Structures are given as C-alpha cells and as structure tokens.
Amino acid sequence: MRLRSANGSVLNRGFSYIAGAASSVLNAWHGFWFQPLDPLMIGLIRLLTGWMLLYNLLVWGLDLDAFFSDHGLQPLSSIKSLHDGDPIFSFWLWTGDQWLWPMHCACLTIAAMFFLGIASRVTSVLSFLITISYSQRVPIANFGFDQVLGFLCLYLSLAPSGACFSIDAIIRRWWRRRHGRSVDVLPSSSARMVSRLIQLHLCAIYLWAGFAKLKGPSWWTGEAMWRVIANQEYQTMDLTWMAHVPWLPYLIAHVTIAWEVFFIVLVWQPRWRPLMLLMGVLMHVGIGAFLGMWTFGLIMAFAYLAFSDPDLWRSRLNRLVRRAPVESTMALAAADSASNIVTASAETSIPRTSPAPFSLSVASTCEEAADVSDLPIEESPYENEFLDLNFDSPLETSEIAGFPGAEPALVAFNSPEVLPESAVANIGFESGESWFEGEESLLVNDVDDAELQFSRETTVSTAAVGIVESTVQDDDSAEMFEQAFQMATPAVPIAEPDVEANSELIPELGLPSCTDMEMASKARTAPETEAAPETTSTEPGHKAGKVTASVCVVAADTADRTAIRRYLRGHEFSCVALPSIDDALTSISRHRFDAVVVHSCGLSTREVVGFCEDVADLTGHPVVVLLRASQLVAIDHLSQIRGVSWIVLPASLKEIRQQIESVVAMSCRSSLQTVTESKPC
Amino acid sequence: MPPASPLLERGHFLARPYNEALFLNHGYHFFAPDPGSSTLISYEIPREGDAPIVGRFPDVRIKPRLLYHRYFMLAENLWAFDDETRKTIETAYARHFANKHRETKISLNRVSHIPSSILRMQAGGRLDDAEMFESEPIGSFDFSTEAFSKSSVAGNF
C-alpha cells in the first residue's frame, strides 16, 4: 500500500523534511564553528596570555632550584613515579640540573616572543609545550591558574594569534604596503573555531565548578563563602566585617552557585550575556583583590574576550586610530589592472585641496560605516551573540566640525533638526540640478588627475551618504557653495579640473549622458534583436569602441566606488556609481541598466538582502553582490532572490567584470527566449 | 571526582590519554565540595646548645603573591596523593629545609588553620587565634648519613 497525498507521497515529504533538517543542522554547525571571524580578539587574548605566561616563568625563576631541581621540594624521581605510565609531556623530566637555567632562559625568551607576537605560529606551539612542561614537572604546586593558562595556550596555538597586536602584524603590514597590497586582516575560520573552543571551555569550567560545589552542604547553607573569606592564608584584604552582616556572604554563595550552573545556558542569550560576563569579571576581580589570586582572576577575565564581537572592537579601534592625523598613503591600485583586488583597501590618490580629515583606509571606513550592527535576517542564534546589541551608531557630525567650510554648512544643516539621509538627498533635486548633473561633477575624474589643472576656487564636495552634490561655481563667482553633510564617511573635497585650463583635455572627458545610457540599455534589451546591438560611444571616459553594458555600481566607500567605476569604464562598460542603496533604487527605477553591482562594505546583511529583494521586485535587474566574508550567512537568502549572484570578497576586478558579463549574457538570453516564446511563429 | 557512575568512569578512562597529554585532565573543583581549612607545613630544626629553628610555609612575607601561592599549594596539595607518594615528598620537603639551614635533623608538622565561624567572630574572636591552629606531626628526619647538597638554598626559604 502506498501512502499518497495531494502533494506527493508522504514518505517523499518525510525524506525531504529530514534532508532539509539535516542540511540546516549542517549549515548551522558549519556557521557556528567555521564562519570566518576577525582574529582581533584572538590576537588580544594572545597578548594577554603571553604576558601571564611570561610573568609565571619569571616568578618560577625566583626559586627555580627549589621547585625544579632534583634535590628540591619536588624530586625528579618522585614526580616521575607520580606520572608513571601517564601519557604526559614535560621536557623537564629529561633535563638535568646543570641545564636548569639555560632551559629556563630559553623558555623565557620564547614566552617573550609569544607575548610580543614574533613568529607567532611557532612560538604559540612552543609556549603551549612550555606551559604543560612546567605544570607537569611541579604538579603539587599547580592551581587553577595553570589549568587555564594551559588550555588558552593550547587553543592559541591553533589560531592565527599573531594576526593582530603583534610584531608579526606590523611586519606583515609593512611588507604588504611596500608591495602595494592590501593590509586588511582577513577573517579566518580558525579564529572562529578557537574562539568557540575558548567559549565552550569556559562554559565547561563553570558547569563542573558549579556541580562540584553542589556536592558540598556548605554551599547550600551559604556558609561556604564565609569560609573562603575567613581563610587567612588566602586573605589579602580583611573582609571579616561580613560576620556582622551574615546575609551578605550567604547571598554571595547562592549567587555564585546559580551563576556558575547557569552560565553555560545564559551566556549564549544576547540579553543575558553582558550580565553574565560582568558578574564573572566582578567575581574574578574579587578573587584577585580579596584572595590574592590576581593571576587566576585576570587570566579568566582575559578568556572572556572570546565572547566579544571583533567587528565592534575593530571599528572602535579604527575610530581611535583615525583621530590622529594620517595622510593618505595608498595609491589606488590601477583600475586597469585586471588583478586588482577589491577588498576594502584601495584609497584614492585624488589630490585634495586640503588634507582629508581622516585616513581613508577603506577597511576602516568600511567598518566605520558598518558600525550599525548586523541585524539578523532571522532569529539566528549566532547573529546576535555579541555584546553589541543592535543599536544604530549615530552619525557624528562632530567628525566634520574641523572640515574646511563646514561650519556654516553645519549650522545650516543642524538647524533646526538633523536631516535624515533621504532629506539630504532631496536637497540636490530641489536645487534644480538633476541627479546626473551632480553626478557628472563627480565623474569628471576619469583622466589622471596629474594631467589636469585644478582651480582652487571650484571644489566639489563628495559625501559617501546622501547627495553627492555641490554647486560648481565659476571662478568669477563670489559665492562658493560648499556643503558638508551628515555622513557615515567623511566628505572629501575634490578639486574639479578647471575647464578653461584643461580645454584640450576636457573634450576627451565626459560621460555617457542619460540619453545615451538609456539608448544603450534599450538597445541592449530590445526584444526584436537577437544579438544585443553594440552602441558605439565616443563619450569620454571610455576607451574608444563599444559600450558592452551599462552597470549601476553601489558602493558606500569612495575608493571602492571609484576603483570599480574606473575599471569598468576602461573595459567598455557604461557605469554609474552611487554611494547608497537608496540612491541606487531611485536611479534604477528611472533608468535601465544591464546589471547592478552592490558592494556590501558599509551595509548590513539585512540591507544587502533587502536591496536585492527591492531590485527584484521593482525592475528585475540582475544584481551582483560583492559579499564580505563575514556575511556568508546572507547567501542562503540571496540564493532565493531571482537574478542575484554574488562574489565573496576578496575578489579581483577582473572576476567582478566577468561575473557582470556572465550575468548580462544570461539576462539577454532569457529575454530573447521570452520574446521568442511569446512571439507567434 | 567520586562518586561517579561506571559509565562516566569508563568515559574518563577512554579520554584519559587525550586529556593528560594536552593537560586538560582537570575537574575545576574550586573550593569544592566545601571550602575547608587551609594547610601549612611547619618545621623545627634542633640545634645543640641553641634554640631550635622553627619555620612555616606558606609565609605571608613571601613576595610576589604568585610565589607565595606556589608554596601554599605545596602544603595544600600534599594530601591529595597516596601515602607512598606523600611520604616521598615529605622527605623531600624535610631535606630541602634541612639543607637550607645546613642541619641534618628536622621534624615536620602538618598545621591545619581552621577558619573561624561567624558566631565566633561576632563574639570577638580573631582569625589567627592560637586555638584555630591544629598541629599534627608528620615525622622526624635525620639526614646525617647523607652528604649536603651543594645547590643554592637562596630564595624565600
């Protein structure tokens, strides 16, 4: 007997359900353990753990003979018999007394290198071996500090612990800058894995510690905490006054038990995590301050960094670094070069009339703009797991306070109210200038700036968010209108080439006008043609030849936008580059493009997916998403949207161009097929 | 940590090589099941025609605090081992302190410092009252037949 329903056999549906569930579990497992993670916190944990290890070894050195020599407090023969048959490792078990100090000094050197992050991949492994060797040689003198130090060194040896806060990182940045390569610290799957290991190990520690305490009646009666306080050998601060406030030690005992037992559950809840970690920090600081075990208390607190959001701290760190005056040092890698890597690290070399107030290391800009935490598309248990709980970073107008000419504009725009982005964007339209006229003033820089003569009186301010618009005045005009807008990235004044001075070059410059693009697009999608007609464009900004497709590029960062725009135009694409998805939707709804490219830098996962869905609903333009490695979770959603494809960064401009060409070709084929099918024979 | 089911004991046996090799074989029993008395080791070295030398560790005068804690653990953890191992280590302690003072005879005592109760503190007691210390002899050791160690006995002890 076969079971059937209107939708197919029940068995088939059951198998499909099981397969779907298994797939979800596997995807969740993979995401939990291996989704690439910024190794920032791992680097910081390495720094702090290395400091603890170095301190530990220095203290051992104060009485090395007493603890490690054969005639000391723990004779080698006794320890060997203690470990008889155990699969342990300790080089001290084979080290004679005459080698005591040379070995100890070598270990100190390696620990110092590990602390400083020198040859981290090697010194991290050696540091783990050193840690367990010391601990296994003197097991009687061990306590909780050695246990925590051991597992931290073990996990750090598996991670790129030298990627940040290390001499290795400094050397790597110097070497990459010298070779004109990206200095970005790439997210790493091993960083995620190690972070998870540390998190789970902490959960295991507290769970077993709590369960072990539950076996003791004094923790149930509340008397246990008083016993700890009254232990004079532990005491570094007299807390015996609590004898006169007995409910306090009882309360601390009960809270300690509850906190330890429930840590493993509550620390994974976004709303509870800050409280659980704060209580843990207070407890361990208390252990250090009142029981004299600072090393144990601190190293436990250091391990809590594994629960922190590295993206949040990266953005804060970048913001802190950017406060110092930094000159732009990176030239934009040649947009003509097919091997140019688009990550978020290119920086425009457009000369400025005044120094940019901020360094536009695009990675930092990307993170700065993405200070808005990624809102989860769905209630994924791993999206909101960090301390930063879904707040919108307010746009900081104070960042542009020192900007030339900003003060009057600030007054204008901050009074009466802070304007939302959409209102700012509308200003340009209300001024009577068309969007593309404003855009033209931006797009004029398709010729190397060194070839142009710039007028200091005519400047165009660009903003990464909102309207990119500024009225260009003639030199004779007394009024220079320079706007500074609220922005997620700071405005950069770009000198506009003087038309008269550059009259020889200007005719070669120029842009495809709206009409031209529309014609090209219409010709591209004309249903009567089997092959998309190739319009020849003599417009400047393109190589002489054919315009193969029109592309709308959306990138919040100026450098990325410029890089992609230059490259595509150099490869026979008609390209419009816009700074925000709102502007792109407006433009897309008015003009036909062959493809839309959106750079996810500065955009949350929700925004990227929402934009793709909006494009699919409004116009059906094929969309190519340049997806950050940390946003792989969006792939599940993007794969369900019609006409969307993606490239995971880092990716070369050539790969992006090839993807666009592929997408455009597919779109043409599907259009032709639709027309062919609908056209009567 | 007992009691444990045969299932858990079997699992521990299977995981033991991995745990011990990677130094992960810890139960994390901090102040568990009950915080007890702290344990110290006192020693007395008789001298002919002179007052005996007495000492105790851990000594709060030891700096830094981490080194003090190491000595504290030497006294605390000693009773976690089996009798045979403990006797070997006790002998090592005795020899170390005898060498330190260049003497051959020494006696060791185990000192338990019992924490005062809340009621006792409310009644005016102090943590270091003599009645809160209990001493138990470990043994007397005579190393006169052994050559002195030539190693340094510098340090906190």
Interface residues (C-beta under 8 A of the other chain):
Chain A: Y55 N56 V59 L62 D63 D65 A66 F67 S69 H71 G72 L73 Q74 P75 S77 S78 S81 L82 D86 P87 I88 F89 D97 T131 I132 S135 Q136 V138 P139 I140 A141 N142 F143 G144 F145 Q147 G150 F151 L154 A204 I205 W208 A209 A212 K213 K215 G216 P217 S218 W219 E223 A224 W226 R227 V228 A230 N231 Q232 E233 Y234 Q235 T236 T240 A243 H244 P246 P249 G292 M293 W294 T295
Chain B: M1 P17 E20 A21 L22 F23 L24 H26 G27 Y28 H29 F30 F31 A32 P33 D34 P35 G36 S37 S38 L40 P58 P64 R65 L66 L67 Y68 H69 R70 Y71 F72 M73 L74 N77 L78 F81 T85 T88 I89 A92 Y93 R95 H96 N99 H113 P115 S116 S117 I118 M121 Q122 L127 D128 S149 S151 S152 V153 A154 G155 N156 F157
